[in-house]
Amino acid sequence: MLLRTAYGYKTLGMPRLGLENNISNIDARVMQQFMMDNITPKKCLIVASGVKSHREYVDLVRERLGELHGVPEHEYTREKSVYIGGEYRTWTESPQTNISLVFESVPWKDKNTPAFYLMQTLIGSATAFSSGGPGKGMYCRAITNLMQQYDFVDSASAINSHFTDSGLFGMQIEGPGSHSAELMQVMLQELHRLREPIPEQELARCKNILKMNVLMALERQDDRLEEIARNFMTFGDLTFAQYCDRIDAITSEQINTAASAALSGKPTMLVTGGAINLVPTITDVARQLN
C-alpha cells in the first residue's frame, strides 16, 4: 500500500505477484510478449561459485542451455517510475495506530545511497518486545530517542528502499490510537534531527554497525554469489568489495544534505488503525518539516 500510494497503479506501485483479478486477462499472446520483453539472451546472467574448471563449467552450461532457442532481441524500454506521493488511510479494528511516512530518496547508482543506509542505521529499529540484537543496537535513535523517552511508542523503525530509478526513505511508528497525533509529532522530530550535525562518536558507531551487517550478510558463499549477480545486473560491474570504503567516506555533512533534500520533497503517508482521523494531514506534515 505504501508503494502504491507513492507511485500509483503502475511501475513500482504494482504488486510483484500481480493483481488477482488480472488472471483472466492472461493468455498466450500476453505470456509471449512478456517473454520477448524480459526473458532474452542479453538479460540472462549465469553465475557459479566453487568451480574448479572454468572450461568444464562453460561446456556444461552450453550442453544444458545451448539448445534453448533464444527469443530475438528487440528494443524494449521499461517505463520509468514516477514518484507522485500522497496520503492513504485505512480503518482497521485495532486499538493501535500505525503510521508510515516516506519521501523519495535516490536510486541505486546515486552517490548518496550509502548516506541513506547510514541514516537507516542511525534510526534503527525498536519494538516493545526487543531492545537489542544485531543491526539494532542499544544506542540507535529509535530506542534512545523514542522508546526510552515516550511510553506511548510501541515500535519505531526506519524505512529505506532503493530501486533502479527511484528510492524511498522515511520512518514507521506504532502506538495507542489515543496518542495518534503525538506519534506523528515525535516521528517528525526524529526525521528533522537528521538535518542536524551528527556527533562523531555516534557516526563512528553507526558506520561500524552498518559494516558489520554488510560483512555478516556476505559470510555465506551463496549470499556472495547472489550479490555478485545483483551487482553485475545493476551496475555492470562488481562493487560489493567497495561497500565498507564507501561507508567510511560518508560525513555528517553529506547525511545532513541528503536528509534535507529528501525531507523537502512531497511526502507519502500511510495510516492504519482505529483512530486514523486523529493523525494530522499530509499538508500539516509537509508544513512542519519545511
N, C-alpha and C positions, 0 to 999 in steps of 0.2 A: 504493500500500500504506500510505503514511503517513496519508493522508486516511481510508482505510477503517478503520485502527486507531483513529484519533481520533474518528470519527463513526459507525462501524458500517456495516452494509449498507443504508443509506438516506441520503437528503438529500445532504450533501456527500461522503459516503463512497462514493457510486455513481460509476462511471466515466462520463465525459461522453459517450462513444460507446456506452454501454450494455453489457450482457453478451451475449456471442456466443450463449450457449445460450437467450437470450430471443427470438431471431429468429422461431422457430416459433410464438411466442405472439402475435405482432403481426398483427392482422387489421384489416379496415376499421373495425370499431367502436372499437378501441383508437386508431387513427390519428385518427378523427373526434373522439374525446374529447380527445386531445392538442391538436388544433387549437382546439377550443372553450375549452380551458383557457389556451392560450398565444398563439395567433395571432388576436388580436382587435383591433378598431379602437383601443381605448383603450391597447393595448400597442404600437401602431405609431408609430414616430417616423421622419420623413423629413427628412434634413438635406442641405445642399449648400453649397459654397463657390464663390467666383468668379462668383456670379450677378449679371449686370448689370441685369436687370429682374425684380424680385420678382413682379410681376403675371404676366409671361410664364412664370416658373417654376411658380407656383401653377396656372396654366391647363394647363401641360404635365403636372403631376402628376395633376390631375383627369382629363385626357384619357387618360392611361395606366392609372391605377389606379381611376378613378371608377366603372368598370363592374364592378369586382370586388365580389361580394356579401360584405359583412362578416358574420362569424359573430356571432350575437346575444351581447351581454354577459351573463354570469351570475356569480353570486357564487362565486368560487374563491379559496381561501386556500392558498398554498403552505405545506407543512409546515415548521415552524421547525426549524432544525438544533439538535441537542442533542449537546454535546461529552461524550464518555464516557472518553476516554483509554485507555491500556492499553499492552501490550507485544507485539511480534511479531518473531520471529526466523526467518530462513530461511537454510539452509545452501547455499552455492554453492562450486563447485570453484575457489577462488581463495585465494592466499596473503594477500590483503588483508582487512581488516575495515572495513566502512563502518557508521557509527553516525549515525542521525538522532534528535535529541531535541527535541521541541517542547512548547509549553504553549498553552493557549487565551489569546488576547490580546483584541482588540476588533474590532467590525465597522467598516465604512467611516465611518459617521456619528459615531463616538465622537471626543471632543475629543483623545484621546491617540494617534490614528492617526499624526500627524507625529512623535511621540516614538518610536514603534516603527520608523519609517523611518530616523530618526537612529540608533537602536540598530543597525539593519541596516547602515548606512553605517559606523558606528564599528567593528564587527567586520569587515565587508568580505568579501572572497573571496580565497583564495590557493591555488595549486596548485604542485606541484614544478616545473612547466614554465613558469610565468608568475608574475612577482612585481611586475607593474605594470599599466598600462593604464587607460583611462577608467573611473571609478567604483570602482576598487580602490585605487589609490594606494599608494605605498611605505610609508605610515605607518598603514595600517589594522591593527587588532589581530590579525587572522588572520595577518598577516605578521610584525609586530614581536614579538608575544607567543607565537605558536605556531610558525610556520615557521622563524623565525630562532633560536628557543630550543630546539626539540626536533627532533632528526634523524629521529624516527620518525613525524612528521606529514607525510604526503604531500599532503594537501589539507584545507582547512577553510573554511567559509563560513557566513554567517547564512541563516536561513530566515525569511521574513516574508510572510504571505499574509493578505489581508483579504477578507471576504465581507459580504453584506447583514446577516447576523445572527450572525456569529461571526468568528474570526480565529485564526491560528496564528503563534507566534514561537518560534524556537529556533536550533539550530545543527546542522551536519553536519560530520563529521570522518572521515578515512580514513587508514589506515596499516597496517603489517605486522601480521598476526594475532598474532604473538608479543608485541605491545605493546597488545593489546586493552584491558586494564584501565587502562593508562597513558593511552591515547587518551581514554577516558571521563573520567578524572581531570582532565586538562588542559582538556577542554571544559567541565566543571563549574566549574573555576576561572575560566574566561573569562566564563561566564554570570554567576557571582557578582560579578565586577568591575563589572557594570552597576549594582549596588546602591550602589557607592561613588562619591563625588564625581568628576566628570569635569573635568580641568584645562581652564582657559579657552581655552588655545591649541588643544588637541585638539578641543574642542567647536566652536570657530570654523572650524577647518579642515574638520571633518565637515559643518557646515552649508554651507560653500562648495561642497564636493564634491557634496552632495545637490542643491543649487540648480542647479549646472552640469548634472547629469544630467537634472533636470526640464526645463530650458530646451533642452538638446540633443534631448531626446525630443519636444519640441514645435516643432522647427525646420521640419519639413515641413508644408505646408498640409493634406495628407491626414491626418497624425497629429493635428493640431489639430482637424480636423473630427470625427475619431473620439472625441477626448477631450470635445468638446462634447456629442456624443450620449451618451457614457457618463455625463458629469456630470448631464445632464438626466434620464436614466433612473434614476440612483441617488439624486440629491439633489433633483430637481425644480427645480434652479437651476444656474447656471454658476459653478463655484467654482475653476476652474483658474487664474484670474488672482490668486487669493489664496494659492496654494501657497507662494511664496517668503516672504511675510509670516508665514505660519503656522510655517514652518521657523525663521525668525529669532526668533520669540516663545518657542520652547521653551527651558527652562532645564535645568541639570544636575539640579535637584531633581525636576523633572517626569519626567525619564528614570529617575531612581532609583526614584521612586514607582511608575511604570508597570512597570518591571522587577520590582520586589518583588512587586507584585500578581500578575503573570503567573507568576513562578517559584514562588510559594507554592501554585499550583494543582496539579492532578493532571497528571503528565507523560504524554506519548505517546512511545514509543521503538520505533524500527525498526532491527534489526541484521541485516546480511547479510555473508556471507563464510565462510571455512573454519574460523574459531576463535570462533564465536559464543558458545560456552559459557564463554569467559574474560571476557566483558563482565559487569559487575555487574548485578544485577537492578534492576527499576524501583523496587522498595521501597528498595533501598540509595541509588539516585539521589535519590529524594524526601527521604530522611533527611539526606543530605549537604547538599542545598540549603536545608533548613529548620532 
